[in-house]
Amino acid sequence: MAQLESWMHWLVEFMRANQEWAVPIVFLVAFCECIAFLSWLVPATVFFTAFGAVAGASGLNLVPLSLAATAGAGIGFWLSYWAGRVLGPRVGDFWPLNKNPQLLERGHAFFEKWGFASILIGHFFGPMRAVIAIVAGIVNMPFVPFQIANWLASAAWAFSLLYGAGRITEMMTR
């Protein structure tokens, strides 16, 4: 965990020094965080909160960064949904779900309880974020309602983390 924190600190500092890379890096981090098979490797919530604070203090425009995170998250969830549709229950045969089958079971139970709202809520909780889109695909949630929930949740998640942290820091440094 210390190595991961060190890497995230380095990435935040790199983006502060190389602001032209901020939008593509934010997109990539959000994309990886919302892909079912990569989500466990990318601590985007910590990164976005830290980088949002740095961006706000540095005077970076938070809107393009939040839009990049929205796009990355939305596309990542979309691909996870697609994987669930294509692979169905066999998705549990692949890493990391084959090592943690309870995650898929909990995701399915969460989806059954909350339905459409599970996509909205799932973006904000790490363990659910990793599996909820793939479960929606497995159970054949209709495409349009999934995408509506996906893009609403992606925008809310991205703007609350990046823009929220940035604006709070910006106000505190005045």
N, C-alpha and C positions, 0 to 999 in steps of 0.2 A: 504494500500500500504506500509506503514511503517513496518508492520508486515512481509510482503513478503520480503522486502529489508533486514530486520533483519535475516530472515531465510536463504536468499541467502548468506549473509555475513558469517553466521555460517557454511553453507555448504562449502564455499570456504576455510575457516579456518580449518575445519575438514579435507578436502582433502589435505591441505598443511601439516598437522600433520600426516595424515594417507595415504601416497601416494600409498600404495598398493590397496586402494579402488578407486583410481582416474579413472581407465579405466571402471569398472562396473558402477560407478556413472555417468560418462559422457555418457555412452551408454544409461542408464535409462533416464536421463534428455532429451537427444535428441529424444529418442523414445516417451516419453510423449509429448514433444513439437510438434511432427509431427503426433500424433493421433488426428483425428478431434474432438473427444469429450473431450480430455484432454488439448489441446493446449492453451486454455484460462487460465488454471491454472498454467502453467509452463513458466516462463519468461526466456527461454533458451538463447536468444540472449544476454541479460544482464549477465547471469551466465557465458556463454562461453567466452565473452569478458573479464570479471573480472578474471575468472579462467585461461584463456590463458595467461593473464598478469602475474598472480601469478606463473603459471607453468614456464613461460619463465624466470622470475626472480629467480626462485628456481632451475633452471637447469634441470627440468623434460624433458624427451623426448616427444616432442610435436607430433610426428608422430603416436604413438599408441593411444594417446588421440584423435587425429583428425580422425583416422580410427574408433575408437569406436563411435564417434559422427556420422560419416558417416553411420555406420551400424545401429545405433539406429534410425537415421532420415529416412534412406531408408526403414527399416522394418516398421516403423510407417506410412509412406506414403503408403506403400504396403497394410497394413491392412485397412487404410482409404479407399483406392481404392476398396478393396474387400468389405467393408461395403457398399459402394455406388453401387457396382454391385449387391449385394445380396438384399439390402433394396430398391434400386431405390429411387424414389421421397418420399417414406415413411420416409426416413431418417430425413426429416424435422419435423417429429412428435416427435422426441427425443430431450432431453436437450443436449446442449444449443441452438440448432438450432430452436426449437419450441419457444424459448423466443426472438430470433433474426432472423426471417425469411429473413430479408433483406440481411444477410450475404450469405446465400445460393443463393439468387437471384443475388447478385453482383458477387459471385464466378462463377455462370453459365454465366453471361454476359462477364466476364473476359475470361473464357474458350472459349466461342464462338468467341471472338475477336482474341485471341492469339493462340488457339489450342495447339499444342505440346509445344510451347514456354511458355505457361502459367504454365506448370509444372516446367520448369526451373526458371522462374521469381517468381513464387509463393512461393518458399522456402525462399526468401529473404524479404517477406513482411508479417508480423504477421497475419493480418486479412485474407489474401489470403492463407497463409500456413495452416490455420485452416480448410479451406474448399476445396481448389482446387483439392486435390487428391480424395476426396469423390465425387466431381462434375464429375471428369474424369470417375469414376466408374459408376455414374448414367447415363451418356451419352454413356456408353459402348465404351470408347476410347480403341482401340486395346491394348492388354496386353503388347506386346513387345515394341512398341513405348513408352508406359507409363513407363515401367521399365527402358528403356534407359534414358529418361528424368529424371526420379526419381533418379537413381543412379548418374548421372552426376551432378544434382542439389544438391543432398545430400552431395557429396564429395566437391563441390565448397563451399557450405554453411559452412560445418564443418571446412574445412581447412582455409577458409577466417576468420572465427571467432576465432577459437582456435589457429591455427598455426600462423595466421597473428598477432593477439594480442600478442602472446607469443614471436614471433621473434622481434617485435617492442620493447617490454619491454626488451628483452634480449640485444638488441643493445644499448638501452638507459642506461642500467646499467653497461655497459663496461667501 
